[in-house]
Each structure stands twice: as structure tokens, then as C-alpha cells.
Amino acid sequence: MTAARTGLPPVDLTARLGLVRAVAAAYTMKHAQNVVVGDISGRNVLYDTDPRHWWSMWTVSG
């Protein structure tokens, strides 16, 4: 499915690769803690194309 069909703005290659790295890092952390994830389909992954927000996506406050 293309960005035009979903109504999302286009994302350049650099941002896409950054998102892939961030998602891979998150799953690496989960794997290290023996967390099982059932479905990692791209349709089920939430993302933000602004790299300033990426770290906050993987941290839990409280």
C-alpha cells in the first residue's frame, strides 16, 4: 500500500531507514528480556517520522 493510498505523507529513504533501525532496536530489547511478540506486521506498528520523538517512543515514564 502506498502513502498516497493511505493518506500519509511521503517518507524519504533516510527517515525510513531510521524508523527500521528504531523498530529493530526495540525488538532487540524485547528479545533480550525474553518478551514474546505475536505479530510484527507493518500494519500493527505505530511510528513517527520525526527523529526527535523516537527515543520517547521506547521509554516508559513513571
RANOR-V687654 format. One line per field, one symbol per residue. ss: DSSP state (A for helix, B for strand, O for the rest). phi: phi as a letter, one per 20 degrees, with the letter a starting at -180 (. if undefined). burial: # if it has 24 or more other C-alpha atoms within 12 Angstrom, else .. Layout:
# RANOR-V687654
ss: ???
phi: ???
burial: ???
This chain:
# RANOR-V687654
ss: OOAAAAOOOOOOAAAAAAAAAAAAAAAAAAAAOOOOOOOOOAAAOOOOOOAAAAAAAOOOOO
phi: .egffeneffcfgfffffffffffffffffffemeedfbdggfddebceegfeffffddcep
burial: ..................#..##..#....................#...............
